[in-house]
Amino acid sequence: MSAAKSITVNDQLRRSEAATIADLVRELGLKPEKVAVEHNGVIAPRSTLEDVPLGDGDVLEIVHFVGGG
């Protein structure tokens, strides 16, 4: 983990020590392989979530997939 930063997730301001998008997704109780993420207005490919660093002031939209039947 890294120093706490202010980020906006789905229009809600929050503090996080997550270093990458994948870390943040796990912090939110979600699985990186089951989400779609827009990071600062750009879709982040799922294969890169472990590598994309989070910075203070970043804005993310996270959509998670729910199975059902």
C-alpha positions as CSV (number, residue, x, y, z in Angstrom):
1,M,0.0,0.0,0.0
2,S,1.0,3.6,-0.4
3,A,0.2,6.9,1.2
4,A,-3.5,7.8,1.6
5,K,-4.9,9.8,-1.3
6,S,-8.3,11.4,-2.1
7,I,-10.0,9.8,-5.1
8,T,-13.5,9.9,-6.4
9,V,-15.2,6.5,-7.0
10,N,-18.6,6.5,-8.7
11,D,-19.2,10.1,-7.7
12,Q,-18.2,9.6,-4.1
13,L,-15.1,11.1,-2.6
14,R,-13.1,8.7,-0.5
15,R,-9.6,8.2,1.0
16,S,-7.6,5.2,0.0
17,E,-4.1,3.8,0.4
18,A,-4.5,1.5,-2.7
19,A,-1.5,1.7,-4.9
20,T,-3.2,0.4,-8.1
21,I,-6.7,0.1,-9.5
22,A,-6.8,-3.6,-8.7
23,D,-5.8,-2.9,-5.1
24,L,-8.7,-0.4,-4.9
25,V,-11.2,-2.8,-6.4
26,R,-10.2,-5.5,-3.8
27,E,-10.5,-2.8,-1.0
28,L,-14.1,-2.3,-2.2
29,G,-14.7,-6.0,-1.8
30,L,-14.9,-6.7,-5.5
31,K,-12.9,-9.0,-7.8
32,P,-10.7,-7.2,-10.5
33,E,-11.6,-9.9,-13.0
34,K,-15.3,-9.0,-12.7
35,V,-15.3,-5.2,-13.1
36,A,-15.1,-2.6,-15.8
37,V,-13.2,0.6,-14.8
38,E,-13.1,4.1,-16.3
39,H,-10.0,5.9,-14.9
40,N,-9.9,9.6,-15.4
41,G,-12.2,9.4,-18.4
42,V,-10.4,6.5,-20.1
43,I,-11.4,2.8,-20.0
44,A,-8.7,0.8,-18.2
45,P,-8.3,-2.6,-19.8
46,R,-8.9,-5.3,-17.2
47,S,-5.5,-6.9,-18.1
48,T,-3.8,-3.7,-16.8
49,L,-5.6,-3.1,-13.5
50,E,-2.7,-4.5,-11.5
51,D,-0.3,-2.1,-13.2
52,V,-2.3,1.2,-13.3
53,P,-1.2,3.4,-10.4
54,L,-3.7,5.6,-8.5
55,G,-2.9,9.2,-7.8
56,D,-4.4,11.9,-5.6
57,G,-7.4,13.4,-7.3
58,D,-8.1,10.4,-9.6
59,V,-11.7,9.9,-10.7
60,L,-13.0,6.3,-11.3
61,E,-16.2,4.8,-12.4
62,I,-16.4,1.1,-11.4
63,V,-19.1,-1.2,-12.7
64,H,-19.2,-4.8,-11.4
65,F,-20.9,-7.7,-13.0
66,V,-23.5,-9.7,-11.1
67,G,-24.6,-13.2,-12.1
68,G,-28.1,-14.4,-11.6
69,G,-30.7,-16.7,-13.0
